[in-house]
Amino acid sequence: MFTSKDLKKLIIPLIFEQLLAVSVGFVDTFMVSIAGEAAVSGVALVDNISNLLIQILSALATGGAVVCSQYLGSRNINMSKKSAGQLIFIMSTLSSLLMVISLIGNHGIINFIFGKIEKDVFVSASIYFYITAISYPFLGVYNAGAALFRSIGNSKISMNTSLIMNIINICGNALFIFVFDMGVAGVALATLISRIISAIIIIGLMFRAESAIRIKTCKDFLPSPSIIKKILSIGLPSGLENGMFQAGKLLVLNLITTFGTAAVAANAIGNSIGGVINVPGQALGLALITVVGRCMGAGETDQAVSYAKKLVRACYV
């Protein structure tokens, strides 16, 4: 079902996209370092909370991509379009709920997860958390749209959108930090703007693209219980799995905060660089969702197993 050329066309943009995703945190950490250790530590602490939420949202997006891929494999284009609309509905609803919880519980969440931290670090973390929390609904919509474009084998869309997001984020950081001297608030504002624009782009493309995930009208976003149940049955277990792993990292970070601001800042810088190690696994994992989902939808179980082995081997290499 997939030639070597098809796989390369899917995987290579995914690798670049994941590198771009990693570079967002790296650039934020690097550029905010001018504001001092407390700023770096505050951004790092909140980024770990955000990563927990992002992992859960990404897993739910994966659930929608799996359902969409299976419908595409069985050539049920009408249902693939319906599942696309339902995924956008789920992601926007859940991410909006997470935004409200984060805005209301800002101080309480930081204190609960990290315990007693130095005052200047707490202030930086609180400011960064307030502003970036507003971006969660846009991030959720972007993740859903990107996952859907990957499900039809068009990973260039998500790569190009991610590139635009990175450029906006870097330019915004430079403007707000070096020109307006806004420090942590500037980094957060640049992140917010980049996520808003990326969400607008991805939704705009879903309305315009002549494909199996094209959204024709806003009615496609109205809830359909049967499709929502199917997406959640795949996405929720995956989200809980990813969430537990990230929760473990938060517990470790809680311990690191007891070592002081410098230790938290050093950990943040190390994690930003170390994130590159995960790029091949993340990229090929996303490719497997599309490839195996399409094969299973077409009833080609043997091909699904064969491609899974092939891509896992490539990941190890």
N, C-alpha and C positions, 0 to 999 in steps of 0.2 A: 504493500500500500504506500510505502515511502521509499523513494530512491535515495542514494547517498547525497545527491544534489538537493533533494527536498529537506533532508535532515540538516545539511550545512546551512541551507537558507533559513531554517528555523532556529538553529542553535547559535550560530555566530552572532546575530543581533542580540540574542538573550545574554550571551557572555558580556558584550559591551554594555547592555542595559544594567546588568548586575554590578559591573564595575562602576558605572555612573551612580547607582544607588548607594554603593559603599562610599563613593567620593563625597557625597552630600555631608555625611557625618564627619568625614576627614577634613573637608574644607571648613565646616563650621568650627570644629575644634581648633584648627590651625589659625583661622582669622580672628576668633574671639580671644585667643591667647594673648593678644596685645593688651587686653583689659585686665590681665592678671590671673593668678591661680584660682581665685574664688570664682571668677566668671567661667573658666574652663570646667571647674568642678560642678558648678550649678547646672551648666548645660549638659554635662555628662550624666548627672543624676537623673534629670528629667528625660533625657534621651533613652535611658534604660526603661523608664516607665512607658514612654511612647513606643519603644520597640516591642514591649509586651502587647500593647494594643494593636500595633501594626502586624505582629505575627498572627494574632487572632483574626484580624480583618483579612489578611492575605490568605489564611487557610479557608475562610468562608468564600473568598473569591475563587479559590481553587475548586471548592465544591461546585460552584456555578459553572466553572470552566469544564469540569469533568462531565456534568450533565449535558452541557452544550455540545461537547465533543462526541458524546455517545449518540445524541440525536443526529449530529452531522454524519457520523459513521453509518447510521441506519437510513440516511438520506431523508430525514424528517425535518425539512427546512422550516416549516411553520412552527414546530415545537422548539426548534433551536432559537428562533427569534423571540418566542414567548419566554423562554428560560433566560435570555439576555435581559429582557425588561424586568423580570422578577429578581434577578441578581442585583441590578441597580437599585431596586426598591429595598431589598434586604440590607444592602451595604449602606445606603444613605440613611435608613432608619436606625440601624444599630450604631453607626458612627456618630450620628447626631445625639443619640442617648449617651454615648461615651463622652462626647463634648460637654454636655450639660453636667454630668457627674463630675468631670474633671474641673470645670469652672466653679461649681459649688463647693467641691471638697478639696480645692487646691492645697491649702495649708495642712489640712488633716491628712491627706494622702501622703504628702511629703514626710510629715512627722511619723505617720504610721509605718511607712516602708523603711525609712532611713534613720529613725530615732532622732536623737539630739545631734544636730550638726552645727558647725560654726555659723554665727549670725550672717556674715557677709555671703557665705555660700548659700544659706537659706534664702536670702533676699534675691540673689541671682536666679536660683532655681524657681522661686515663686513667680518672678516676672516672666521667665522663659516658658514656664508651664501655662500661665494664663493665656499668653499670645498663641503658642503653638496648639493649645487645645481647640482653639477656634478653627484650626485647619483640619481637624479630624474628619468632618463630613466630606470635605473636598478630597482628602486622601483616600477615604473609603470608595468614593465614586471613581477616582482614578484607578485604584487597584482593580475594581470590578471591570472597568472598560479595558484595561491592559490585559487582564486575564482572558477576557472574551476575544480580543483580537488574536491572542496567542492560540486560542482554541481553534481558530480557523487557519492557523499556520502563518499568520501575518505578524511576526514578532518585530518587524521594522517599525510599525506604528508605535509600539510601546517604547522601543529604543529611541526613536526620534523625539517622542514626547518627553522622555526622561532626559534627553540631551538638552532640550529647551528649558526644562525645569532646573537643571544644573546651572545653565548659563544665567538664568534669571536669579537664582540663589546666590551665585558668586558675585554678580554685578550688584545685587541688593546688599550683600554683606559689605562689599567695598564702599558703597555709597553711605550706608547707615553707620558703619564703624569708623571709616577713615575721614569721611566728609562731615557727617552730623554728630560723630562721637557718641553714638547711642549705646555702645557696648552690647550687653546681652539682649536688650530689647531690640536692637538693630538686627542681630542674627535671627531672632525669633520672627521679626516682621518680614525679613527676606524669605524665610521658610514658608510663612503663611501666604505671601503673594505668589511664590512659585507653585505652591500646591493648588491655589485657586485657579491659576491660569492653566495648569496641566489638566485639571478636572474639566474645565470649559472646553479645552481642545479635544479631549478624548470623547466627551459626550457629543460635541459638534460632529466629530468624525463618524460616530455611531448613527447619527441621523442622516448623514450624507453618503456613507459608504454603501456601495452596491454589493452587499454580501449577505451571508446567512445569519448575521447578527444585527442587521439594520433595524433601527427603531423608527417606525413610521410616524406614530403619533404618541402623545403623552399618555394615552389610554393603555399603552403597553406596560406602563409602570404600575397600573392598578393591581393590587394583590390577588394572586391565584393560589389558594391554600395547597393544592396538590403539588404544584411545581415547587413552591416554597419548602414544603415538607421534604421533597426529594433532594433539594439543594442542601438543606440543613442536615439531613441524615448523613451526608458525606462531609460537609464542611465543619460541623460542630465537633465531631471526634478529632478531626485534624487540628482544629483550632485549640482544643483543650490540650492536645499533645504538645503543640508548639508553645502554648501558654505556660505549661508546667516547666518546660525547659527554660524559658525566659524568666519565670518566677524563681527558679533556682539561681540564676545569675543575679537577680535582685537581692537574694539572701546573702550571696557572696559579697555584693557591693555594700550591703548593710554592715558587714564586718569590716570592709575596707575603710568605710567612713570613720571608724574609730581610730584609724591611724593618722587622721588629719587631712587638711586640704591638699597638701603636696602629693600624698598617696592617691587620693581620688583623681587628681589631675593627671598623674603618671599613668594610672589605670585607664583613663579615658583615651589618652594618646596611644597607648599600647593596643587597646581594643580597636581604635580607628584604623591602625595599620594592619592589625591581625585580621580584620574583616575581609581582606583580599583573599585569604586562604579559603573562605567559604564560597567564593564566586563560582568555581566550576560545578560544585555540588548543587548550588541554587539554580544555576542556569540549566543544567541537564535535568534537574528535578522538574522544572517548569516545562521543559521539552517533553518529558515522559508523560505528563498529564495530557498533552495534546495527542501524542502518538498512541499511547496505550488506550486512551479514551476512544479515539476514532476506531482502533482495531476492535475493541470490545463491542462498540456500537454496531459494527458490521458483522459481529459474530466470529471474527478471526482471532480466536484465542491463541493459537500457535504463534501467529505473527506478533501478538502482544507480548508473549513470553520472550520471543526472539529479540525484539527491539529493546525490551527491558534489559536483557543480559548485555546487549551490545552497548547501550548507553551507560550502564553501570560500569562496564569495563573502561569505557572512554573517560568516565569521571575519575576512576582511580588513576589512570595515566596522567 
